[in-house]
């Protein structure tokens, strides 16, 4: 009996050490979340302070940098000593308050709040150590009782036959139960604190080129193998389909490990298949995988996985094909029989506004109206995603008419000196019926001069004759035109004869990574020089980094829009400057 207690003591000590590590890890996760929120609150307060002081992010950058330093933030990442860079990598976040959107850098929360972080960890370690000492005292008492009982038992002649094989099985079951319990606890913690936001679920469909023996219970066989092979996951599901294939779900996989788990799944299935089909090769097992997050439409997940499996079966060398849930929205829409124009007709959309900022003053020069459709299962769809799926010219016309009507309503309710630009579909630029409707709509509108309409460079130069009626209608009501997607300076001189053209917007391909590409820099400079000769301003679009912004300024671009400044804003009043 003493030996049993000693073994139990060793097992309990191991469990206590594991529990100690788990508890300390969970505590630091919770503490990290709290301290991270504290840093986020301070960043939001800084954004509010910048807003209240009416500081401009470009013109007053030095002032904002000083304020950021007081709060422990930086506007630009600072270089760190090489030996510490791996442990003190600077993080960046975007903090917002109304119209202000600041991208700030800061040291990890455990560095910023290091005194509090160390103190609380010492308190936790002390509490756990105190508990361990009391646990040892308790076990010593149990050992004393065990020794007395063992002494009494040694003086009796009663045989004790212990079923050792049952004990081993019991220990194994206890360990398995412990693993399941820890997994459940991890899943609960994950659900409580939102850690699942960084995790994906995998849904997989499997195909074998060779059939299995009819007497094999495939579902039970593979379920046991896969559950054992992925016991660290909170939930594993295996189901046999009527077609003979398998449907497998693996939940709460770290996003960075999605491909690793897909490969592990293929390897696990291959090894398990060899028990009944030793002649199978790896290439005869195909897997289609879709990774998705909570809330994804399961019908679409199934359709995407079937498409992935089809692609895997068609490939001679790729045995695993993975399709992310949000990667093939266009494919799903293209295969759908629903009429997307119904979403427009039923007002199931929202307008967003992308401000365009002037570099010299930091002022907002105009807003570009952007439409987002609220799809029933795919969520918010951008114009780039749903416009190619509109099945008729009438649907395209309805879209542009609806956007214009909504912008007119906003201009009437919130009068402003700022201009709103609308990017019309190429079809409507050449549709005289649309422009007849437009003329009637704008006939009695005050502030029509605040509307600009964007047309791509290619459409403008190739179809100037077809655009005459559109341009004359715009001129009659006082609206103007922007040339969009400008990628060349060759024909800019021709724009001098069009009085209604007020500016040029560069192609995104010219702007993206312009700080690293000398050819793009030369092309932008040529466009700016040509535009300056006819007094047309040049703007950038899709600016995402400080380096891109600095290079655009250097080349003479006078303003830009993009996520570097702010994301598209839903409320028009949030971006108004009166």
N, C-alpha and C positions, 0 to 999 in steps of 0.2 A: 504493500500500500504506500510505503514511503517513496518507493521508486515511481509509482504512478503519480504521486503528488509532485515529485521532482520534474517528471516529464511534463506534467500539467503546468508547472511553474515556468518551464522553458517556453512552452507554447504561449502561455499568457504574456510572458515578457516580449515575445516576438510580436504578438498581436498589439501589445501596448506601444511598442516602438512604431509599428505601422500606423496605429491610431494617432500617435503623437505627430508623425509626419503629415498625415492627412489633415489633422486638426490645424496644425500650423500653416499648411498650404491654404486651406479654406479661409483661415483667419486673415492671411496676407492678401488673398484675393478680395475679400470683403474690405479690408483696410485700403487696398489699392484702389478699389472702386470709389470709396468715400473720398480719398485724397485726390483722385482724378476729378471727381465732381467739384471738389473745392477749387482746384486749378481752373476748371471750366467756368465756375461762377465768377472767379476773379477776372478771367478773360472777357466774359460778358459784361462785367461792370466797367472794364476798360473801354469796350466798344460803346457802352452807354455814355461814358464820360466824353469820348471823342464826338459822339453825336450832340451832346448837350453843349459842348464848346464850339460846335459848328466848324470843326477842323476838316480840311480837305486832305485826303489820303496822299495826294501827290505834292500839292503845294506846301502842306504843313507836315511833311514827313519827319523832319527833325524833331518837331514838338511831340509828335505821336511816338517817336522812338524813345524820347526821354520819359514820357508817361509809361510806356511799356516797360522800360527798365525799372521804374519804381515798383511795378507789379511783378517783377521777375520774368518778364517776357523780352523777346528780341524780334525785330522785324526781319532780320536776316540771320541765318545760322552762323555761329561762330566756330572757328577751327578749334579742335580739341587736341591735347597731346596724344600721340599715337597710342601710348600704353593705356589711356583711359577711354579712348573713343568707343571701344566695344561695350563698355559698361555704362557710359554716359551719353549714348547717342541722343541727339536732340530731336524732340518730337515737334510736329507742327499740327495746328488745328485752326479752323476758321470760326471766328466768334462774330456773332451778328447782333445788332440792335437796330431795329427799323431799317433805315437806308444804309447803315454802316455795316460793312463786312470786312473784318480784319483777319489776315492770315498771319499768325504769330508763332514763333518758335519758343520752346522752353525746354529746360532740362527735365529728365524723368521725375515723376512726382516724388519718388523715394529720395531724390537728391534735394528737391525744393523743400520738402517737409521732413528732412532726415532726422531732426531731433525727436519729433513726434513719432516717426516711423520706428526708430530704434527703441524709444521708451516703451511703446506699446508692445513691441516684440519681446523685450526683456520681461515685462509684466506677464505676458502669456507664457514664456518659457519658465519663469519662476513658479507660476500657478501649476503648470504641468509637472514640474520637478517635485513640488510639494505633494501633488497627488501620487506621484510614483513612490515617494518615501512612505506615505501612509499605506500604499498597496503592499509594499515589502513587509511592513509591520504586520499587516493582516495575514500575509502568507506564512510568516514565521509562526504565528499562532496556529494556523491550520497544520503546519508541519509538526508542531508539538502534539497536537491531537492525533495526527496520523501515526506518529511514533508510538504513542500509548496504545492505539488500536492495533498496530502491527505487533507489538509485544504480546498483547492478549491473544491475538490470532495465532502466534507462533506456539502457544502452549495448548492449542487444541489440535485434534487429529482430523479435522474436517478438510477434505480435499477441495481445492479450488481449481476448476478447469475453465480457463479463460479462452473464448473463441477468438484467437488472434486475427484470423482472416476477417471476422466481422468488425473488429476494432479498426483494422486498416481501412475497410470500406467506410466505416463511420467517420474516420478522420478525413478521408477524401471527400465525402459528402459535406462535411462541416466546412472544409476549405472552399468547396464549390459554392456552398450557401453563403459563405463570407464574401466571396467575389461578387455574387449576385446582389448581396445587400449593399456592398460598397458602390456597385454600378447604379443601383436604385438611388442611393443617397446622392451620388454625383449627378444623376439625372434631375433629382429634386432641386439641388443647388443650382444646376444649370438653368432650370426653369424659373427659379426665384430671381436670379440676378442677371438674366438676359444674356448669358454667355453663349446661348445657342445662336445668336446673331452672327457669329463667326463660323458656324458649322453648317454643313450641308447634309442632305439625305441622298442616298443613291438608290435608284430603282433600276433593276437590271433584268433583261430577258435573255435566256440562254437557248442555244441551238446546238444539237449534235448531228454530225453528218451520218453517223451510224446509230441504228436503234439499239436499245438495251433489251436484255431478255424480258419476256412478258411477265415473269414471276417476280420481278424486282420491284419493291415498293420505293420508287424513286424519291417521293416526297419525304418519307421518313428517313431514308438513307442520307440524303443531302442536307436535310434539316439538322440532323445530329452533327454532321461534319462541319457545316457552316457555323452553327451556334458555337461549337468548340473552337473553331478557327478564329472567330471574331468576338470572343467573350468579353473584350474590353468595351464593346459598344453597348449602349443602353437598350437597344431593341434590334433584333434580327428576325426577319420574317421570310419564310420559304413556302411557296405554293406551287403545286403542279397544275399546269394549264391543260385544258382539253386537247390542245394541239400536240401535247407531249413534251412541251418545253417547260422551263421553270421560270417563275417570277420571284425575284429576291429583292428585299428591301433592307438596306443598312442605314441606320439613323445616327445622327449627331457625329458626323465625321468632320474633323478640322478641314477648313477649306483648302489649305495648302496640301493636304494629303489625299485629295479626291482621286487623282490618277494612281497614286500608290495603292489605294484600297481596291480600285478597279483591277489592277494587275494581280493583287493578292487573291481577289475573288476568282479570276481566271485560273490561277495556279491551284487554288484549293479545289475547284471543280475538276480540273484535270487530274489531280492526284486521287480524288474520290472516284472518278470514273474508271480509273485503271483497275479497281477491284472487280469490276464486272466486264469491262471491255479493255483487256490488256493490249489490244491491237490499235487503240485510238492514239492519234498523234495530236499535238497541241493545235495544229492548224484546223483540225476537224471540230474544234469547239469554238464557237463564236458567241460573243457577248455584246449586246447593245446596252448602253448605260445612259441615263439622264440624271444629272445632279440638280437638286432643287432645294428650296428653303420652305419653312413653314408657311402655309397659306396658299401654296401653288395649286392651281387647278389640276386635279388628278387625271382628268380626261386628257388634258394636253400633255401631261407628263408621260402617260401611256403612249400617246401618238408619237411623241418625240423619241421614246425608247424604241418603238417599233421601227421608226425610220433609221435610228442608229444601228439596230440589228440588221436591217436590210443592207446598209452600207458595209457592215462588217462581213456579211455573207458574200458580198460581191467582190471583196478584196482577197487576193491570194496571200497577202502577207500581213495585213492588219487584222488581228483576231479580236481586238477590242475597239469599239468605236463609241466615243462619249459625246453627247450633245448637252450643253448647259440649257437649263430651262428658258433663260431669257435670250439665248443666242439666235434662235431661229424663229422669232416672232413673225418676221416677214413670210417665212415658209408656211407657218401655221395660218396666217391670214390669207395667203395665196390659195391654200387648200380648203379654206372655209367657204361655205355657201352663203353666209350671211352678207347682207348689204350694208356696208359701212356708212353709206350716205344716210341711213336711218338715224345713226348717232348724231349727225349734224342736224337733221330735220327735227329731232326730238330734244335739241339743245343739250346733249350729253357731252359737253366739251367745256374747256376753260381757256381763257386767254391769259397769257403771261407777257411780260414786257422786259425786253433786254435793253438796258440803258447803254448809250454810246457816250463816252467821256472825252472831253477835250484835254489834251496833255498839258497845255500851258496854264490853264486856269483850274483844271480839275472839275469844271462844270459839266453837267449833263447837257448834251446838245440835242439828243432825240432819243426816242424809244422805238425799238422794232417789235411789232406785235407778233407773237408766236402762239399758235393754237395747239392744244393738247386734248385728245379725245379720250373719254373715260370708257374704256372697253370693259365688258362685263367680266371677263376672265383674265385678260392680259394686263389690266391696270391702265396706267396713263401711256398713250401712244403719241409719239411726236409726229409732226407732219411728214418727216422723211420716212416713217414707218407705214403710215396708213394711206398717204396720197397715192402711191403706186398701186394700191389695191382698189381704188375707186374704179368702178366698172363702166362708167359712162361719162360723156362730156357734160351732161346735165349735172351729175354729181360734183364734178370739178367746179362748174359755174356756181352751184349752190354753196360750196365751201367758201369761195372767195367773196360771194355776196354776203354770206353770214358774218365773216370776219369783218368786212367793211361796216356792216350795220352795227355790230357790237362796238367797234372803235368810235363810230359817230355818236353812239349813245354815251360813251365815256367822255368824249370831248364836250358834249353838251352839259353833262353833269359836273364835270371837273375842268372848266376852262383853264387854259395854260398857254404860256408863250412857247412851249416846247413843241417839237415836231414829232409825229408818229409815222413810222414807215411800215409799209405793208408789202410783203413779197408775193406778187401775183403769180399764178401758174401761167406758164408760157401760152397755153391754149387760150386763155382769156385776153391776153395782150392782142391777139389777132382776131378776136370775136367782136364784130361791130355791134351785135345785139347787146353784149355786155356793156359796151361803152354808151349805147343809147340809154340803157337802164341807169348807168352811172351818172350820166348827165342830168337825168330827171331827179335822181336821188340827191344830187349835190346842188340843185338849182337854187334852193332857198337856204342853204346851210351857211351859217357864219363860221368862219375859221377853216374853210376848205384849204386855205393856203398853209395850214399846219399838217397837211397830209402829203407824204411822199410815197411813191410806188417804185419798187425795186424790180429791175429786169436784168437778166444775165447778159454779160458782154457778148457771148456767142449769139444769142437770139437778137440782140440789138443790131449787130453789124451785118448779120445774114439776112434780116428781114426788114430793112428800113422802110421800104415802100409799104409793106403791110401794116406798119406801125403809125402811119400818118394820121389816121382817124383817131387812134388812141391818144396820140400826143396833142392833137388839136383840141380834143375834149378836155384833157387835163389842163391845157393852157387857158381854155375858156372859163374854167372854174377857179383857176389860181393855184392848182396843185402842181407838184414838181416830181422829178424822176431822179433816182440813183442808179448808176450802173454797177451791178453786183458781179462777183466772181471775176474780177479783173486780173488777168494773168500775163498781159503783154502791153507794151507801150506803143506798138506799131501804128495803131489807128486812133490814138487818143486825140490827135489834132483835128479829126473829123467832127469831134463833139462841139467845137467852137460855134458851129452854125445852129446848134440846138439850145435855145435860151432856157428851156425848161429843165435842163439837166443841172443838178446842184452839187454833185459829188460822185466819187468813185469808192467802191468797197473792194479791197483786195481779196483775191482767192485765198481760202484757208490753207491750201497747199503751199502758198508762198510764205505764209506766216509761221506755220508749225515748224519748230526747230530752226527758225531763221538765224538764231544766234550761232548755230553750228555749221551753216551752209553759206559759203561765200557766193555761190551762184544765185541763190535766192536773194541775198542782200543786193547784188548788182541789179537784178531784175526789178526789185522794189524801188531802188534809187532811180532807175530809168523811168519807171512809171510816175514817180513823184515829180521828176524834172519836167516830163512832158505835160503833166497836169498843171504844174505851176505856170507854164507858158500861156494857158488859156484860163487861168484863175479858178481852177477846180480843186477843192480839198480832197485829200486821199485819207481813207480810214481803214483801220485793220479790224478783222473779225476773228473770234476764236482765240484771243490771247489768253494763255494759260500760265505763263511764268514771268517773273521779273526780268529774266534775261531776254525773252522775246520782246517785252515792252521796251527795254532800254535800246535794243537794236532798231526797233521801229522808229523810236524818237531820233536816233542817230541818222536814219535814212530820210528823215523829213516828213514822216507821216504825222498828221496833226491830232489824231484821235483814234480811239479803238473801243471795242466791246469784247466781252468774253468772261469766262469764269474767274480770271485773275482779279477782276474788279468786283463782280457779284454774279450770282446765278440769276436766271430769269425770275422776275418777281411777279407774284400773282395779283397783288393789289396795285392798281394803277396809281392810287393816291400815295402809296409808299415811295414812289419814284418821281413824283411831281416836284418841280422846283418853280415856285411862282415868283 
